[in-house]
């Protein structure tokens, strides 16, 4: 893959943003990261950059000012934003919430985890993004867990 992917992370936790930044830096797939601290800042960022949207958004569910559910709904209802792939990235892993998020248009639901697992997940997702149009999976493949990451990159 020759492309450098632009990844946007919306997360209110400074430690989680730092941790995610380190994972992106160590990624074997070229990527650059932009971060925002809350849902309101996310929506301003997307509005200001509608002509140059990121390739992928990782969205925390529990944020101040505007939570991830509200942001997801607003993104998917906006003609200029609705094609942006959104991955929910949260400490909360509830199947009822997963059903809601899936039906509202999120592409995947991923739990916050350790460095090694986050690195595998990011590599998996970026590989999928580079190999296809990143279509939304069937519901049974919506929640990604550590057992589902398959190394897709050929070395």
Residue pairs with C-beta under 8 A, 6 or more apart in sequence:
1 29
1 30
1 126
1 127
1 130
3 30
3 130
4 30
4 31
4 32
5 29
5 30
5 31
5 32
5 55
5 56
5 126
5 129
5 130
6 31
6 32
6 34
6 54
6 55
6 56
7 24
7 31
7 32
7 33
7 34
7 54
7 55
7 56
7 57
7 58
7 122
7 126
8 33
8 34
8 35
8 36
8 42
8 45
8 54
8 56
8 57
8 58
9 17
9 20
9 33
9 34
9 35
9 36
9 57
9 58
9 89
10 35
10 36
10 37
10 38
10 39
10 41
10 42
10 57
10 58
10 59
10 60
10 63
10 68
10 71
11 17
11 20
11 35
11 37
11 58
11 60
11 63
11 89
12 37
12 38
12 60
12 62
12 63
12 64
13 60
14 37
16 60
16 112
17 35
17 37
19 115
19 118
20 33
20 35
20 58
20 118
21 33
21 35
22 115
23 115
23 118
23 119
23 122
24 31
24 32
24 33
24 122
26 119
27 119
27 122
27 123
27 126
28 123
28 153
29 122
29 123
29 126
29 127
29 130
29 153
31 122
31 126
34 45
34 54
36 42
36 45
37 63
38 63
38 64
38 65
38 66
39 63
39 64
39 65
39 66
39 67
39 68
39 70
39 71
40 65
40 66
41 65
42 57
42 59
42 66
42 71
43 66
43 71
43 74
46 53
46 75
46 81
46 84
50 80
50 81
53 81
53 84
54 84
55 85
55 129
56 84
56 85
56 87
56 125
56 126
56 129
56 134
57 75
57 84
57 85
57 86
57 87
58 87
58 89
58 110
59 68
59 71
59 72
59 86
59 87
59 88
59 89
59 106
60 68
60 88
60 89
60 90
61 67
61 68
61 69
61 88
61 90
61 92
61 97
62 68
62 90
62 91
62 92
66 74
68 88
68 90
69 100
69 101
69 104
72 86
72 88
72 101
72 104
72 105
72 106
73 104
74 81
75 81
75 82
75 84
75 86
75 105
76 82
76 86
76 104
76 105
82 105
85 107
85 129
85 134
86 105
86 106
86 107
87 106
87 107
87 108
87 109
87 110
87 125
88 101
88 106
88 108
88 109
88 110
89 110
89 112
90 109
90 110
90 111
90 112
91 111
91 112
93 109
93 111
93 143
95 143
97 109
98 109
98 142
98 143
99 139
101 109
101 142
102 109
102 139
102 142
105 136
106 142
107 134
107 136
107 137
108 125
108 137
108 142
108 143
108 144
109 142
109 143
109 144
110 121
110 143
110 144
111 145
112 118
113 121
113 146
117 146
117 149
120 146
120 149
120 151
121 144
121 146
121 149
123 149
123 151
123 152
123 153
124 144
124 149
124 150
124 151
124 152
125 144
127 152
127 153
128 134
128 152
131 152
141 148
